[in-house]
Amino acid sequence: MKLIFKLILTLILCVYIAILSKLILFKYIPLSQIIEHFNFTYDGYHWRDNNFVPFKTIYFYMYLADINLNIRIENLVGNIIGFAPFGFILPLLSKGFQKLSTVTIATFILSLTFEIIQLVFEFGSFDVDDLILNTLGGILGYIPFKILQVTTVKSIQNKNT
């Protein structure tokens, strides 16, 4: 039973990473043009608006941007929500990821990987604020796992006494 649970969680994690990759890396690129990006022969529009200043984009969307509220929410909350499942699934899958610090580091590394791919292959723009928001999302996803873990342990202890 435990093996089946791990296999299902692994499958869910793989599907989740595939969907996340599509949403982050290939959001604006038709499938027919993806190969051209990997060959460095893409002549279409290039994102050149990279941000290496922490909280610049967050501050812009929260206070300066004269744009629709939906766009603000999509850019800020979307980055957080997008990585919350990672913070929840990872500790369920492996005991090595049951500490907040390891989940935080793993989420940061996954987010950094996406940002570097966007920078190198010009699938989007590198934004250090995405790293911050994505990592926060992984941390927030970890919280329900921890609550579930604590309540399960207490429930088992109550049954044994």
N, C-alpha and C positions, 0 to 999 in steps of 0.2 A: 504493500500500500504506500509506504514512504517513497519507494522508487518511482511509482506511478505519479505521485504528487510532484516529485522533483522533475520528472520528464515533462509534465504538463506546465509547470512553472518555467522550465527552460524554453519550451515552445512559446509560451506567452511572452517571455522576455525577448526572444528572437523576433516575433511579430511586432512587438512594441518598438524595438530598435529599428526595424525596417520602416515602420510608419513614421517614426521620429526622423529618420534619415530623409524620407520623402518630404516631410513637412519643413525640414530645416534646409537641406541641401538642394532639393530639386523643386522648390516651391514655384519658381518662376521660369523653369527651364523645361521645355517639352522633351519627352523621352528621346526623340530623334536627335536632339542636339547634345545630349549628355556625353556621347562618345567624343564629339569634337572638343569638349572641354578637357578630357583626359589626354587628348593628342595635342593640346595647346594650339589648336588651329581655329578656335572660335573667334569669329569676327563681329559678333553681335554686341549688344550693350554690355558694358562691363561695370560692375559696382566698384567704385573707387572711394566710397565714403566710409573708410574704416575708422574706428574709434578706439584709441588706446588710452583714453583719459577716463579713469573710474568715475562713475555716476553722472557723466556728461549727458548720455542719452536718457537715463532715468530722469534726471532733472528737467531735460528738454520736454519729455512727454508729460511730466507731471505739472510743470509750471509755465513753459514758454510756448509750446506748440499750439498753433491756431488750427487744430484739426479736430475731426469728429471724435467723440468720446469712444466709439467702438474701436477706432484705430489705436487709441491710447491703451485701452484695455487689452486688445489683441497683442500689442507689443510688450506690455509690461506683465500683465497677469498670464498671458499665453506662455511666456518663457518659464514662469514659475510652475504653472499647471502641467506643462509639457514634460517636466522632469520629475514631478512628484511620484508617478508610478515606479520610476527607477529606484527611488529611495525606499519604496515599499516592497517591491519584488526582490531586490537584491538580498536583503537580510533574511527573507523567507527561503531563498535558494541556497544560501551558504552561511554556515556558522562563522566563517571568517569575516563576514560583513554585518555582524550584529552589533557593532559599536558605531556610535554616531560619527566618530572621527574617520573610520574606514569608509562609511557610506558617503561622507562629505568629500573625501579625497577621490573616491571612484566617480562620483557625480561630476566633480570639477574636471577630472581627466577626460571623461566622456564629452563634456561640454567643450573643453579645450580642443579635443580632436575635431569636433564639428567646426569650430571656429577656424582652426588652422586649415582644414580642407577648404572652407569657404575662401580663405585668404589666398591660398596657393592656386586653386583651380577656378577662382572667380565665380563661384556659385552664388555668392552673396557678399556681404561685407563683414569683416571681422569687427566685433564689438565687445570690448571688455565688460560692458554692462550685461551682456548676455551671459557671460561667465558667472557674474554675480547673481543674476536672477535665476539661472538654471541651477546653480549650486544651492541657492535658497529653496528652490523647488524640491530638490533631492532631500534636503533636511526636513522640509515640511511633510514629504512623503514618508519619511522615517518615523515621524511621531505616531501615526496610527499603528504602525508595526509595533512600536514600543508599548503602546497602550494595550494592544492585543496580547503581546508577550507577557506583560505584567498581570493582566487579568486572567490569562490562561494558567500561569504559574500559581496565582492565588487560588484559583478554582481547584486545581489539582491538589494543593496543600489542604484545602478545606475538606475535600473528599477523603483524604488520607487520615484526617484527625477525627 
